[in-house]
Amino acid sequence: MVNRVGLIAGSGRFPIIFAESARKKGVEVVAIGINEETSKDLEKFVNKIYWLGVGELERLLLILKEENIRSIVMAGQVRHKLLFDSTIKIDKKMELLLGALKDKKTDSIIGGVARLLEFKGIKVLSSITFLSEYLPKKGVLTSRAPEDKILKDIDFGRRIAKAIAGLDLGQSIAVKNMVVLAVESIEGTDEAIRRAAKYGKEGIVVIKVTKPRQDMRFDVPVIGPETIKLLREVKAACIAIEANKTLVIDKEETLKLADEAGITIVAV
């Protein structure tokens, strides 16, 4: 097992949960925080942290070299649309990487960064390293079981979600009465859920899946308290996630919030 690891941290609680779990196992964590994405709270949970912009690839490589990082984890979302924002500084190294890609899909960009890191002798570990207890097995996670009509929506939506995920467009869709209301795209899951609720009103069903060839080194599906708060806000009925491949962070709080709001969480 590694005793020192680099962490490229995106948004949300995922990087914090990873850092907490790693340090409990005696692993030193050197974090790279992304100015546009990463919570400042991460500083409390790591041994050392550096801050840089999402387009500063050259500086990232320099930091990893100076810190002699040989293993690294990517945890938390980094919105790849930021790389196309004219206000974001993109260095020459990132420009070259983007220019060499066959397309600018999420997997292509993150995969390009991962290949560059491994070319530099840095092993990119699975982002669920140290986190197996956060991956629920198949079954109903909440105290409330889904109604038959919701189970039908899940079965209907899951096949479509898998097909969409296979095209690397997004990993979440929302349905109701076996009608697709929204498909996640570059705007992210939250905006897709809000868009679905605009058309479907109360009782939408959200389905979150992994890609058919999901690379567990990055972009692992995650839900947590903030997910449930949004579902409560739009009066959603259920969220279905993929068993053994989706992180449920702050699980006790997540399930409590879901039960209080009457929202069902199912791992399928």
Residue, then its C-alpha position, 0 to 999 in steps of 0.5 A: m500500500v502507498n504511504r504518500v499520495g497526491l490528490i487532484a481535488g475537484s468540487g464537493r465533499f468527495p476530495i475531503i472524504f478521500a483525504e479523511s479516509a487516506r489519513k486514517k490509514g496512515v497515508e500522507v496526502v499532498a493536495i492540489g486544489i483547483n481555484e475554480e472548484t475546490s472547497k477551502d475546507l480541504e486544507k484541514f484534512v490534508n498534510k499539504i495543499y497547493w492552489l492553482g487554476v484549472g488551466e495551469l497544467e505546467r504548474l501542476l506537473l512542476i508541483l508533483k515533480e518537486e513533491n516527488i509524487r509517485s501515486i495520485v488520485m483524482a477526486g471530485q468534479v472539475r467542470h471541463k467547460l471551464l477550459f472553454d471559458s475566455t476568462i480562464k487562463i490556459d497555459k501552453k502545456m494545457e493548450l497542447l494537450l487539448g489540441a492533441l485530443k481527438d475530441k473535447k469530451t470529459d473522458s478525453i480531457i481527463g484521460g489525456v491528463a491521466r496519460l500525461l501523468e503516467f508518462k511522467g512516471i506518476k501512477v493514477l490510482s482509482s479514485i475509490t482507493f480507501l473508500s470501499e465502505y462508501l459503495p453500497k450494495k444492491g438494494v433499497l437504502t432508505s426506509r421507504a421502498p419504491e412503488d411499482k410505477i417508480l420501479k418501472d421508471i427506473d427500469f425504463g430509464r436505466r437502459i437509456a442512461k447507460a446508452i447516454a453514458g456510453l456516448d460520454l454525454g452525461q451519467s444522469i437522466a430524469v424520467k417520469n411515467m416512462v418519459v425522459l424529461a432531461v439528460e445530463s450534458i455539459e451543464g451538470t447533474d444539478e441543472a439537469i434535475r432542475r430542468a426535468a422538474k420544470y417539465g415533470k413537476e413533482g415526483i420525478v425519478v433520477i437515475k445515475v449510472t456509470k459508463p459502460r467502460q467506466d474508468m474508476r480512476f476518475d469521474v466516479p458517480v457520487i451522491g450525498p446530502e447536497t444531492i438530496k437537498l436538491l431532490r427535496e427542493v424539486k419534490a423528486a420521488c426517487i434516485a436510483i444509483e449503480a450498486n458497488k460503483t457509486l459513492v454515497i458520502d456522508k451516508e447517515e445524513t444522506l439517508k436521514l434527509a431522504d427519509e425525512a423528505g420521502i425520497t427513495i434511494v435505490a442501488v440497482 
